[in-house]
Amino acid sequence: MGPFKSSVFILILHLLEGALSDSLIQLNNNGYEGIVIAIDPNVPEDETLIQQIKDMVTQASPYLFEATGKRFYFKNVAILIPETWKTKADYVRPKLETYKNADVLVAESTPSGGDEPYTEHIGKCGDQGERIHLTPHFLAGKQLKEYGPQGRAFVHEWAHLRWGVFDEYNNDEKFYLSNGRIQAVRCSVGITGKTEVNKCQGGSCYTKRCTFNKATGLYEKGCEFIPHSQQTEKASIMFAQHVDSVVEFCTEQNHNKEAPNMQNTKCNLRSTWEVIRDSEDFKKTTPTTTQPPNPTFSLLQIGQRIVCLVLDKSGSMATGNRLNRLNQAGQLFLLQIIELRSWVGMVTFDSAAHVQSELIQINSGSDRDTLTKRLPTAASGGTSICSGLRSAFTVIKKKYPTDGSEIVLLTDGEDNTISGCFNEVKQSGAIIHTVALGPSAARELEELSKMTGGLQTYASDQVQNNGLIDAFGALSSGNGVVSERSIQLESKGSTLQNSQWMNGTVIVDSTVGKDTLFLVTWTTQPPQILLWDPSGQKQDGFVVDKNTKMAFLQIPGIAKVGTWKYSLQASSQTLTLTVTSRASSATLPPITVTSKMNKDTGKFPSPMIVYANIRQGASPILRASVTALIESENGKTVTLELLDNGAGADAAKDDGVYSRYFTTYDTNGRYSVKVRALGGVNAVRRRAIPQQSGVMYIPGWIENDEIQWNPPRPEIEDDVQRKQVCFSRTSSGGSFVASGVPNAPIPDLFPPCQITDLKAEIHGHSLINLTWTAPGDDYDHGTAHKYIIRISTSILDLRDKFNESLQVNTTALIPKEANSEEVFLFKPENITFENGTDLFIAIQAVDKVDLKSEISNIARVSLFIPPQTPPETPSPDETSAPCPNISINSTIPGIHILKIMWKWIGELQLSIG
C-alpha cells in the first residue's frame, strides 16, 4: 500500500472511530436534531397518538433545557408512521429514518406487560443507550399519578439514552442501613415521605406501618417509601422527576453515594450530573441565554422498499471464485431475502457502470427469476465505484425519489476516487449497505455506510465461512412487520476430503417455517445431498444449478416443526449450507437474534464487545448457547462463547442480551462477525425481565398528610420453566476495522476486566461473605493471577484512596477461571466493627504480568445486632382468646395493644374481603 493509500486509510479510521450507533441524532447549537420516534406497525391506527407524541416532546424540551443549565433542548423530531396506516398529504417518505435507527419505539406492551417507560441500555456508564420504549397508554396520559407527566418522564429516559446514566431508585432493595438507621433508597436524601405497607387482596386493601425484620434491622418486604406531593428539594430527575419541585439532576454536592442503586453501582458512585458533564455533548456546548423555540416535527410514512444492487464485475472478481460466489449470494437475496412488493434494480460496474435491470416489483417467482438472470457472469476491467452509485441513483429516480431507497454495494477492489461522490451520496437520501469482499476492497467503503446508516459487512476468501452469503442474508428489511422478514436459521461450511460427510441438524421452531429455503453451494462438483424432515421423511426436489454451483429446496407451506437432519458428501472441495425462513404466523412473534459490536473501529489495545440480543417479541430468551465467530483479514477465526451472566462485558444478568469482550486481534484491517444461537432443553422464554433503566412506578402520594395509594404495580408471574424453547439461528454482526495492532508476537496489554457484581453479606456478628464472578487474565478470558481486597468505613476513601485502604489477607484465595463463581469468607481485622458500623468492600484483580483491573463496584455491609428482648408472658386464657395471633400482656403499654388490635382488624378485613 502506497503512502497516499495509507494516509487515506488513516483518515477513514479517524472518521469512523467511535461508538457504533444507528442513531441519526445530531447536536446543533444546543438543539438535538434528527430524533426518530417510530410507531410500531402492530399499533392500531390512531391519529391522536401523533399529537400525543408531539405534546410529550414539546413539554419535555423546556424541562430538559432548565435541568441541564440551559444547555440542551429538542429541536426537531421525525415521527415514523407505519405503512399500514392511511396515507395523508402531510406524510412524506423517509430518507435515512428507519425502524432500525429509531431512538424511540411506541409499541403496545413492555417486557413486564405494563406501561412502564424504559430504555434499553446494554453498555457501561456513559455509553449511549439503544432505544426508549413507550406505550400508547402511557402517551395518552392515563398513568400520570404512577409515572408523572409524559414530558418529564421523557427527559428521564433521554438521560439514559443519550448520556448513559442509570436510575437512582431500586425496586429490589428499597431501603438500606446507614449508621444503624434505615434510609429509603433515594437521591437526594432531601426528598421527604413516609414508610407504609399497602395490603390488597380480593379487591380490598388496608394500610399498616412497616415492621422490622429483627435479623437484618431493615423493613419487611412490601414496605414502600411514599413521597409527599409537596416538596422543596430540586434533585433528582433520575430518582423522581414526577415530583413537582424536582427540576435538576443530582450533583456531587447532593448525590446520595451510599444508596444501593444502579447509578452508584455502574458509575463508581458518581452523580448523574458528573456523568453528563463528561459526555461529548456537554464538551461541545456552552449555556445559552436565549430561550429555545418549540420543537418542530416531520411526519414520515414508510413506503414500499426500493433496492438497487450495485455489483463489482472488475477483473479482480475473476480470481478466487469471487464472481461465482457473488452469483450464489445474489440469488439467495433475490429468491428469498427481498420481500414481496419490493422494487429491485441492478447495476454492475468495472471502469464504467452498466444497467442490468431497471426497477422491477417483486410480485411473483417469475419476477425473482428475471432478476437472477441479470447477475454478472464475466469479469474484466477496472473499478469505478462512484460510476456504479451514480447509475443506481439514475435507475431509482426513473420511478421514485432516492429518499429512503437502499443501495447494496459490493466490491473487492481498490478505488481512491470514492470520496469524489460523498456529497452526492449525502444529498441522495439513500441508504448504502456495503459488502467488502476480500482483503483489498476499498478502505473508504465503511464511510459510505456510516454516513447513510447502512449495514457494513466483510466477507473473506475463506469460502467455508460462508461470509458472502451471510452478508446478503443480513439485508432483510428494517421496516415493516417482523413476520415478513427473512430469518436465517443456519449458515455453515466445511472443506471435505476423500468422500467425507458434512452432517448436522437444523431446528425449525414453531415461530418460523414459512418460505423455508435450504441452499447448498459447492466449489467444484455437485455433492450428494440428503435431507430428512422431523418425521424422518427424506426430502427430494433440490433445484440444481451447475453453472453457479448451487442447489436449493423451497419447502412448501409451513415447514414441519422439529429437527431437520442433513448429510452432504463430497471430495476435495468446500460446501456450504444456508437455511432461511419466515415467521409462521402474523400474530406469533418469531424468535430473533440481532448482533452487533460496540464500536465499528477497534484500536489496539482497547477491547471490543460483541452483543447478541435474543427475543421473541418483547420477551427475552434465556439460557441459550450463543457463540460469536470473528474472522480477520488473515483468515483466522476466533470463537467466543457469549454470556448473559451480568459480569465482564455483560451489563445485566438474564435480560436476553449475551455479551463478551474480544481481545484476540491478529492483524490490522477488517473483521467479520457472525453469531450462532441454539436453544435446547435449557433455553427458556421469560415473560418479564430484570429492572430496565426506566421511570420509577410511584406507589402513592402523601396529600394533606394522608396517603393516596395508586393501583398496585402490575406483577407478572416470571414463570420461565414452562416456556422452554428449542431453536437455531445465525445472525450477521456486520464488520469492524482494527488499527494499531503490532506485529507478532502481540504483547499482553489486556488487564482483567472490572468486577461488577460484588456482593457482601454478614455471617453471624463478625464474618463477611463475598461473592462475585471471576474475571480473566485478559478481560473476561483466562484466569487472573490474584485478587486485592480492601475495606474501609468510608465509602469515598475506599473509592478515592483504594491503595491506602486496609487490605484483607487473601493468601488462601486462588482465582478461578473467568466467569466462575467466586466465594470468599473473611473476618475484618484491625478495624472497628461493632453494632451500627457500615463497612465498604472492593476488589481489584491482577494478571500474571501485574496488569490490574479497575476497582470493582463497592459492596457494603451494615452490622446489626438485634437487641435482646425479654420473653413475653402469655395470659392464662390465651388459648381461648377469640383473636388469633394476639397475646395480651398486662406489661404491654396500651398503645402497643392498640397497634396489635389494629393489625388484627386489618387481617380480619383482608380475610373478609
C-alpha positions, 0 to 999 in steps of 0.5 A, spaced: 500 500 500 502 506 497 503 512 502 497 516 499 493 509 500 495 509 507 494 516 509 487 515 506 486 509 510 488 513 516 483 518 515 477 513 514 479 510 521 479 517 524 472 518 521 469 512 523 472 511 530 467 511 535 461 508 538 457 504 533 450 507 533 444 507 528 442 513 531 441 519 526 441 524 532 445 530 531 447 536 536 446 543 533 447 549 537 444 546 543 438 543 539 438 535 538 436 534 531 434 528 527 430 524 533 426 518 530 420 516 534 417 510 530 410 507 531 410 500 531 406 497 525 402 492 530 399 499 533 392 500 531 391 506 527 390 512 531 391 519 529 391 522 536 397 518 538 401 523 533 399 529 537 400 525 543 407 524 541 408 531 539 405 534 546 410 529 550 416 532 546 414 539 546 413 539 554 419 535 555 424 540 551 423 546 556 424 541 562 430 538 559 433 545 557 432 548 565 435 541 568 441 541 564 443 549 565 440 551 559 444 547 555 440 542 551 433 542 548 429 538 542 429 541 536 426 537 531 423 530 531 421 525 525 415 521 527 415 514 523 408 512 521 407 505 519 405 503 512 399 500 514 396 506 516 392 511 511 396 515 507 395 523 508 398 529 504 402 531 510 406 524 510 412 524 506 417 518 505 423 517 509 430 518 507 435 515 512 429 514 518 428 507 519 425 502 524 432 500 525 435 507 527 429 509 531 431 512 538 424 511 540 419 505 539 411 506 541 409 499 541 403 496 545 406 492 551 413 492 555 417 486 557 413 486 564 406 487 560 405 494 563 406 501 561 412 502 564 417 507 560 424 504 559 430 504 555 434 499 553 441 500 555 446 494 554 453 498 555 457 501 561 456 508 564 456 513 559 455 509 553 449 511 549 443 507 550 439 503 544 432 505 544 426 508 549 420 504 549 413 507 550 406 505 550 400 508 547 397 508 554 402 511 557 402 517 551 395 518 552 396 520 559 392 515 563 398 513 568 400 520 570 399 519 578 404 512 577 409 515 572 408 523 572 407 527 566 409 524 559 414 530 558 418 529 564 418 522 564 421 523 557 427 527 559 428 521 564 429 516 559 433 521 554 438 521 560 439 514 559 439 514 552 443 519 550 448 520 556 448 513 559 446 514 566 442 509 570 436 510 575 437 512 582 431 508 585 431 500 586 425 496 586 429 490 589 432 493 595 428 499 597 431 501 603 438 500 606 442 501 613 446 507 614 449 508 621 444 503 624 438 507 621 434 505 615 434 510 609 429 509 603 433 508 597 433 515 594 437 521 591 437 526 594 436 524 601 432 531 601 426 528 598 421 527 604 415 521 605 413 516 609 414 508 610 407 504 609 405 497 607 399 497 602 395 490 603 390 488 597 387 482 596 380 480 593 379 487 591 380 490 598 386 493 601 388 496 608 394 500 610 399 498 616 406 501 618 412 497 616 415 492 621 422 490 622 425 484 620 429 483 627 435 479 623 437 484 618 434 491 622 431 493 615 423 493 613 419 487 611 418 486 604 412 490 601 414 496 605 414 502 600 417 509 601 411 514 599 413 521 597 409 527 599 406 531 593 409 537 596 416 538 596 422 543 596 428 539 594 430 540 586 434 533 585 433 528 582 430 527 575 433 520 575 430 518 582 423 522 581 422 527 576 414 526 577 415 530 583 413 537 582 419 541 585 424 536 582 427 540 576 435 538 576 439 532 576 443 530 582 450 533 583 456 531 587 454 536 592 447 532 593 448 525 590 446 520 595 453 515 594 451 510 599 444 508 596 444 501 593 442 503 586 444 502 579 447 509 578 452 508 584 453 501 582 455 502 574 458 509 575 463 508 581 458 512 585 458 518 581 452 523 580 448 523 574 450 530 573 458 528 573 456 523 568 453 528 563 458 533 564 463 528 561 459 526 555 461 529 548 455 533 548 456 537 554 464 538 551 461 541 545 456 546 548 456 552 552 449 555 556 445 559 552 441 565 554 436 565 549 430 561 550 429 555 545 423 555 540 418 549 540 420 543 537 418 542 530 416 535 527 416 531 520 411 526 519 414 520 515 410 514 512 414 508 510 413 506 503 414 500 499 422 498 499 426 500 493 433 496 492 438 497 487 444 492 487 450 495 485 455 489 483 463 489 482 464 485 475 472 488 475 477 483 473 479 482 480 472 478 481 475 473 476 480 470 481 478 466 487 471 464 485 469 471 487 464 472 481 461 465 482 460 466 489 457 473 488 452 469 483 450 464 489 449 470 494 445 474 489 440 469 488 439 467 495 437 475 496 433 475 490 429 468 491 428 469 498 431 475 502 427 481 498 420 481 500 414 481 496 412 488 493 419 490 493 422 494 487 429 491 485 434 494 480 441 492 478 447 495 476 454 492 475 460 496 474 468 495 472 471 502 469 464 504 467 457 502 470 452 498 466 444 497 467 442 490 468 435 491 470 431 497 471 426 497 477 422 491 477 416 489 483 417 483 486 410 480 485 411 473 483 417 467 482 417 469 475 419 476 477 425 473 482 427 469 476 428 475 471 432 478 476 437 472 477 438 472 470 441 479 470 447 477 475 454 478 472 457 472 469 464 475 466 469 479 469 474 484 466 476 491 467 477 496 472 473 499 478 469 505 478 465 505 484 462 512 484 460 510 476 456 504 479 452 509 485 451 514 480 447 509 475 443 506 481 441 513 483 439 514 475 435 507 475 431 509 482 429 516 480 426 513 473 420 511 478 421 514 485 425 519 489 432 516 492 429 518 499 429 512 503 431 507 497 437 502 499 443 501 495 447 494 496 454 495 494 459 490 493 466 490 491 473 487 492 477 492 489 481 498 490 478 505 488 481 512 491 476 516 487 470 514 492 470 520 496 469 524 489 461 522 490 460 523 498 456 529 497 452 526 492 451 520 496 449 525 502 444 529 498 441 522 495 437 520 501 439 513 500 441 508 504 448 504 502 449 497 505 456 495 503 459 488 502 467 488 502 469 482 499 476 480 500 482 483 503 483 489 498 476 492 497 476 499 498 478 502 505 473 508 504 467 503 503 465 503 511 464 511 510 459 510 505 455 506 510 456 510 516 454 516 513 447 513 510 446 508 516 447 502 512 449 495 514 457 494 513 459 487 512 466 483 510 466 477 507 473 473 506 476 468 501 475 463 506 469 460 502 467 455 508 465 461 512 460 462 508 461 470 509 458 472 502 452 469 503 451 471 510 452 478 508 446 478 503 442 474 508 443 480 513 439 485 508 432 483 510 428 489 511 428 494 517 421 496 516 415 493 516 412 487 520 417 482 523 413 476 520 415 478 513 422 478 514 427 473 512 430 469 518 436 465 517 436 459 521 443 456 519 449 458 515 455 453 515 461 450 511 466 445 511 472 443 506 471 435 505 476 430 503 476 423 500 468 422 500 467 425 507 460 427 510 458 434 512 452 432 517 448 436 522 441 438 524 437 444 523 431 446 528 425 449 525 421 452 531 414 453 531 415 461 530 418 460 523 417 455 517 414 459 512 418 460 505 423 455 508 429 455 503 435 450 504 441 452 499 447 448 498 453 451 494 459 447 492 466 449 489 467 444 484 462 438 483 455 437 485 455 433 492 450 428 494 445 431 498 440 428 503 435 431 507 430 428 512 424 432 515 422 431 523 418 425 521 424 422 518 421 423 511 427 424 506 426 430 502 427 430 494 426 436 489 433 440 490 433 445 484 440 444 481 444 449 478 451 447 475 453 453 472 453 457 479 454 451 483 448 451 487 442 447 489 436 449 493 429 446 496 423 451 497 419 447 502 412 448 501 407 451 506 409 451 513 415 447 514 414 441 519 416 443 526 422 439 529 429 437 527 431 437 520 437 432 519 442 433 513 448 429 510 452 432 504 458 428 501 463 430 497 471 430 495 476 435 495 472 441 495 468 446 500 460 446 501 456 450 504 449 450 507 444 456 508 437 455 511 432 461 511 425 462 513 419 466 515 415 467 521 409 462 521 404 466 523 402 474 523 400 474 530 406 469 533 412 473 534 418 469 531 424 468 535 430 473 533 437 474 534 440 481 532 448 482 533 452 487 533 459 490 536 460 496 540 464 500 536 465 499 528 473 501 529 477 497 534 484 500 536 489 496 539 489 495 545 482 497 547 477 491 547 471 490 543 464 487 545 460 483 541 452 483 543 447 478 541 440 480 543 435 474 543 427 475 543 421 473 541 417 479 541 418 483 547 420 477 551 427 475 552 430 468 551 434 465 556 439 460 557 441 459 550 448 457 547 450 463 543 457 463 540 460 469 536 465 467 530 470 473 528 474 472 522 480 477 520 483 479 514 488 473 515 483 468 515 483 466 522 477 465 526 476 466 533 470 463 537 467 466 543 462 463 547 457 469 549 454 470 556 448 473 559 451 472 566 451 480 568 459 480 569 465 482 564 462 485 558 455 483 560 451 489 563 445 485 566 444 478 568 438 474 564 435 480 560 436 476 553 442 480 551 449 475 551 455 479 551 463 478 551 469 482 550 474 480 544 481 481 545 484 476 540 486 481 534 491 478 529 492 483 524 490 490 522 484 491 517 477 488 517 473 483 521 467 479 520 462 477 525 457 472 525 453 469 531 450 462 532 444 461 537 441 454 539 436 453 544 435 446 547 432 443 553 435 449 557 433 455 553 427 458 556 422 464 554 421 469 560 415 473 560 418 479 564 425 481 565 430 484 570 429 492 572 430 496 565 433 503 566 426 506 566 421 511 570 420 509 577 412 506 578 410 511 584 406 507 589 402 513 592 402 520 594 402 523 601 396 529 600 394 533 606 398 528 610 394 522 608 396 517 603 393 516 596 395 509 594 395 508 586 393 501 583 398 496 585 404 495 580 402 490 575 406 483 577 407 478 572 408 471 574 416 470 571 414 463 570 420 461 565 420 453 566 414 452 562 416 456 556 422 452 554 424 453 547 428 449 542 431 453 536 437 455 531 439 461 528 445 465 525 445 472 525 450 477 521 454 482 526 456 486 520 464 488 520 469 492 524 476 495 522 482 494 527 488 499 527 494 499 531 495 492 532 503 490 532 506 485 529 507 478 532 508 476 537 502 481 540 504 483 547 499 482 553 496 489 554 489 486 556 488 487 564 482 483 567 476 486 566 472 490 572 468 486 577 461 488 577 457 484 581 460 484 588 456 482 593 457 482 601 453 479 606 454 478 614 455 471 617 453 471 624 456 478 628 463 478 625 464 474 618 463 477 611 461 473 605 463 475 598 461 473 592 462 475 585 464 472 578 471 471 576 474 475 571 480 473 566 487 474 565 485 478 559 478 481 560 473 476 561 478 470 558 483 466 562 484 466 569 487 472 573 493 471 577 490 474 584 485 478 587 486 485 592 481 486 597 480 492 601 475 495 606 474 501 609 468 505 613 468 510 608 465 509 602 469 515 598 476 513 601 475 506 599 473 509 592 478 515 592 484 512 596 483 504 594 491 503 595 491 506 602 485 502 604 486 496 609 487 490 605 484 483 607 489 477 607 487 473 601 493 468 601 488 462 601 484 465 595 486 462 588 482 465 582 478 461 578 477 461 571 473 467 568 466 467 569 466 462 575 463 463 581 467 466 586 466 465 594 470 468 599 469 468 607 473 473 611 473 476 618 475 484 618 481 485 622 484 491 625 478 495 624 472 497 628 466 493 627 461 493 632 453 494 632 451 500 627 458 500 623 457 500 615 463 497 612 465 498 604 468 492 600 472 492 593 476 488 589 481 489 584 484 483 580 491 482 577 494 478 571 500 474 571 504 480 568 501 485 574 496 488 569 490 490 574 483 491 573 479 497 575 476 497 582 470 493 582 463 496 584 463 497 592 459 492 596 457 494 603 455 491 609 451 494 615 452 490 622 446 489 626 445 486 632 438 485 634 437 487 641 435 482 646 428 482 648 425 479 654 420 473 653 413 475 653 408 472 658 402 469 655 395 470 659 392 464 662 386 464 657 390 465 651 388 459 648 381 461 648 382 468 646 377 469 640 383 473 636 388 469 633 395 471 633 394 476 639 397 475 646 395 480 651 400 482 656 398 486 662 406 489 661 404 491 654 403 499 654 396 500 651 398 503 645 402 497 643 395 493 644 392 498 640 397 497 634 396 489 635 388 490 635 389 494 629 393 489 625 388 484 627 382 488 624 386 489 618 387 481 617 380 480 619 378 485 613 383 482 608 380 475 610 373 478 609 374 481 603 
